[in-house]
Amino acid sequence: MKKSVILFFIAVCILPATAQDAIFTAPDYKQIEKNVRDSTSPFYYPSLLERYLAADSTLNTEERRHVYFGYVYQPEYTPADTSQYNNLLAEVLSSQSLHPDDYPKILSYADALLVEDPFNLRALKAKLLVYAQQNNVADYKKAAHQKKIVQDAIVSTGDGMSEKTPFYVIRVSHEYDLLPFLGFSFGGDDKVIKNGNYLTLGSNRFGVERVYFDISPVMQYVNRHGGGKL
């Protein structure tokens, strides 16, 4: 019952209509790598990234998946989440009330994070917060489209309810940032399993105890660079 509720939520409320036939499919990383490196392919990465950065809402499901998962084959990809701007942004957002003087700092920190990780959901959410307060409709729509592209790519890969049907992500931080979108809060435990991990959840109306993720690109990156912390 829990799983069917989550599947319904993903199919109806999240995925674009073009993805609802298949519900979800794990990414084929080998095929994605081939496609994003091929300059004659409709999935050629520079072209896809340009469209994503322009918040092109016409990107279809496969294009959204390729721009997100194809990023792991770009030289600038790193799964590390050690940017100083994370703490700076968190510090400003932790204030009980935000003042208009805070808005330029929030946007500056968010933009810096997006340079390091164009799919940083936390940074996009921060920009949405500011644009809403400023009644900046144009920039709000752009950030909202980008956020939806990332979310659609991730939730097209699984339901997160088991090790066999995890959500696939290219950064561990994306796991935590996806939870509120799904209506969940982090429950405090993060356990590493084969090719991924799961996060326990706080009390929720679905009665779901944990969500599973595949972080194989992260693990492969760490292994290539001599191991260490995820």
C-alpha positions as CSV (number, residue, x, y, z in Angstrom):
1,M,0.0,0.0,0.0
2,K,2.8,2.4,0.9
3,K,4.6,1.7,-2.3
4,S,1.4,2.2,-4.4
5,V,0.8,5.5,-2.9
6,I,4.3,6.7,-3.6
7,L,4.1,5.4,-7.2
8,F,0.8,7.3,-7.7
9,F,2.4,10.5,-6.3
10,I,5.4,10.2,-8.6
11,A,3.3,9.4,-11.7
12,V,0.6,12.0,-11.3
13,C,2.2,14.8,-9.4
14,I,5.8,14.8,-10.6
15,L,6.6,13.2,-13.9
16,P,5.7,14.9,-17.1
17,A,3.1,13.1,-19.2
18,T,5.7,11.7,-21.6
19,A,7.2,9.7,-18.7
20,Q,4.0,8.4,-17.2
21,D,3.9,5.4,-19.6
22,A,7.0,3.8,-18.2
23,I,6.8,5.3,-14.7
24,F,10.5,4.8,-14.1
25,T,13.7,3.3,-15.6
26,A,17.2,3.1,-14.2
27,P,19.7,5.2,-16.2
28,D,21.9,3.3,-18.6
29,Y,25.1,5.1,-17.8
30,K,27.1,3.5,-20.7
31,Q,24.5,4.6,-23.3
32,I,24.3,8.0,-21.7
33,E,28.0,8.5,-21.8
34,K,28.1,7.5,-25.5
35,N,25.2,9.9,-26.3
36,V,26.5,12.9,-24.5
37,R,29.9,12.6,-26.1
38,D,28.5,12.3,-29.7
39,S,28.4,15.7,-31.4
40,T,25.8,14.3,-33.8
41,S,23.5,13.1,-31.1
42,P,20.4,15.0,-29.9
43,F,21.8,14.4,-26.5
44,Y,25.2,16.0,-27.1
45,Y,26.1,17.5,-23.7
46,P,27.1,21.1,-24.5
47,S,23.8,21.6,-26.3
48,L,21.7,20.0,-23.6
49,L,23.5,21.9,-20.8
50,E,22.9,25.2,-22.7
51,R,19.2,24.4,-22.8
52,Y,19.1,23.5,-19.2
53,L,20.8,26.7,-18.1
54,A,18.3,28.6,-20.2
55,A,15.6,26.7,-18.3
56,D,14.1,25.2,-21.4
57,S,10.8,23.7,-20.3
58,T,10.5,21.8,-23.5
59,L,13.2,19.3,-22.6
60,N,11.6,15.9,-22.7
61,T,12.2,13.1,-20.1
62,E,15.2,11.6,-21.9
63,E,16.8,15.0,-22.4
64,R,16.3,15.8,-18.7
65,R,17.9,12.4,-17.7
66,H,20.8,13.0,-20.1
67,V,21.6,16.5,-18.9
68,Y,21.5,15.4,-15.3
69,F,23.2,12.0,-15.4
70,G,25.5,13.0,-18.3
71,Y,27.1,15.6,-16.1
72,V,29.2,12.8,-14.5
73,Y,31.2,12.6,-17.8
74,Q,32.1,16.2,-17.8
75,P,35.6,17.2,-16.5
76,E,34.1,19.6,-14.0
77,Y,32.0,16.9,-12.2
78,T,32.9,16.3,-8.6
79,P,30.5,14.8,-6.0
80,A,32.3,16.5,-3.1
81,D,30.0,18.8,-1.2
82,T,32.6,20.9,0.7
83,S,32.0,24.4,-0.7
84,Q,32.3,27.2,1.7
85,Y,29.1,28.7,0.2
86,N,27.0,25.9,1.7
87,N,27.7,27.2,5.2
88,L,27.4,30.8,4.1
89,L,24.0,30.2,2.5
90,A,22.8,28.1,5.5
91,E,23.8,30.8,7.9
92,V,21.8,33.5,6.1
93,L,18.8,31.2,5.7
94,S,18.8,30.2,9.4
95,S,17.7,33.7,10.4
96,Q,14.3,33.8,12.0
97,S,13.3,36.5,9.4
98,L,14.9,37.6,6.2
99,H,15.5,41.2,5.4
100,P,15.7,42.6,1.9
101,D,19.4,43.3,2.6
102,D,19.9,39.5,2.8
103,Y,18.6,38.9,-0.7
104,P,21.8,39.9,-2.7
105,K,23.9,37.6,-0.4
106,I,21.5,34.7,-0.8
107,L,21.5,35.0,-4.6
108,S,25.3,35.4,-4.7
109,Y,25.9,32.3,-2.6
110,A,23.3,30.3,-4.6
111,D,24.9,31.3,-7.9
112,A,28.4,30.3,-6.6
113,L,27.0,26.9,-5.6
114,L,25.4,26.5,-9.0
115,V,28.7,27.2,-10.7
116,E,30.1,24.2,-8.8
117,D,27.0,22.1,-9.3
118,P,24.4,23.3,-11.8
119,F,21.9,20.9,-10.4
120,N,22.1,22.1,-6.8
121,L,18.5,21.9,-5.6
122,R,19.2,23.7,-2.4
123,A,20.6,26.7,-4.3
124,L,17.7,26.7,-6.7
125,K,15.3,26.6,-3.8
126,A,17.0,29.6,-2.2
127,K,16.8,31.6,-5.4
128,L,13.1,30.8,-5.6
129,L,12.6,32.1,-2.0
130,V,14.2,35.4,-2.9
131,Y,12.5,35.8,-6.3
132,A,9.1,35.2,-4.6
133,Q,9.8,37.9,-2.1
134,Q,10.9,40.3,-4.8
135,N,7.9,39.4,-7.1
136,N,10.5,38.7,-9.8
137,V,8.3,36.5,-12.0
138,A,10.7,35.9,-14.8
139,D,13.6,34.7,-12.7
140,Y,11.3,32.7,-10.5
141,K,10.0,30.8,-13.5
142,K,13.5,30.1,-14.7
143,A,14.7,28.7,-11.4
144,A,11.5,26.8,-11.0
145,H,11.9,25.2,-14.5
146,Q,15.5,24.2,-13.7
147,K,14.5,22.7,-10.3
148,K,11.7,20.7,-12.0
149,I,14.1,19.4,-14.7
150,V,16.4,18.0,-12.0
151,Q,13.6,16.5,-9.9
152,D,12.0,14.9,-13.0
153,A,15.3,13.3,-14.0
154,I,15.8,11.8,-10.5
155,V,12.2,10.5,-9.9
156,S,12.1,9.0,-13.4
157,T,14.6,6.4,-12.2
158,G,12.8,4.7,-9.4
159,D,10.4,5.0,-6.4
160,G,13.1,4.8,-3.7
161,M,11.1,2.1,-1.8
162,S,13.7,-0.7,-2.1
163,E,17.3,-1.5,-3.0
164,K,16.0,-2.7,-6.4
165,T,14.1,0.5,-7.2
166,P,16.2,3.3,-5.8
167,F,16.3,6.9,-6.9
168,Y,19.5,7.5,-8.8
169,V,21.5,10.7,-8.0
170,I,24.9,12.0,-8.9
171,R,25.6,13.7,-5.6
172,V,24.8,12.7,-2.0
173,S,23.5,16.2,-1.2
174,H,20.8,15.7,-3.9
175,E,19.3,13.0,-1.7
176,Y,18.7,15.3,1.2
177,D,17.4,18.1,-1.0
178,L,14.9,15.7,-2.7
179,L,13.2,14.6,0.5
180,P,11.2,17.8,1.2
181,F,9.9,17.7,-2.4
182,L,8.6,14.1,-1.8
183,G,7.0,15.2,1.5
184,F,9.6,13.7,3.8
185,S,12.0,14.8,6.4
186,F,15.4,13.2,7.2
187,G,15.1,10.8,10.1
188,G,18.7,10.9,11.2
189,D,20.4,7.8,9.8
190,D,22.3,7.4,6.5
191,K,23.5,3.9,5.8
192,V,25.8,2.9,3.0
193,I,24.8,-0.2,1.0
194,K,26.0,-1.8,-2.2
195,N,26.1,0.9,-4.9
196,G,24.2,3.3,-2.7
197,N,22.7,4.1,0.6
198,Y,19.4,4.8,2.3
199,L,18.1,7.6,4.4
200,T,15.7,7.0,7.3
201,L,12.7,9.3,7.4
202,G,10.9,11.2,10.0
203,S,7.3,10.5,10.7
204,N,5.2,11.0,7.6
205,R,1.6,10.4,6.3
206,F,2.8,7.6,4.0
207,G,4.2,5.6,6.8
208,V,7.5,5.2,4.9
209,E,10.5,4.5,7.0
210,R,13.4,4.9,4.5
211,V,14.2,5.9,1.0
212,Y,16.9,4.2,-1.1
213,F,19.3,5.8,-3.5
214,D,21.9,4.6,-6.0
215,I,25.0,6.7,-5.9
216,S,27.3,4.6,-8.1
217,P,28.8,7.6,-9.9
218,V,29.8,9.0,-6.5
219,M,31.4,5.7,-5.4
220,Q,33.2,5.3,-8.7
221,Y,34.6,8.8,-8.4
222,V,35.8,8.2,-4.8
223,N,37.4,4.9,-5.8
224,R,39.2,6.6,-8.8
225,H,40.6,9.2,-6.5
226,G,41.9,6.9,-3.8
227,G,38.9,6.4,-1.6
228,G,37.8,8.5,1.2
229,K,34.6,9.9,2.6
230,L,31.5,10.2,0.3
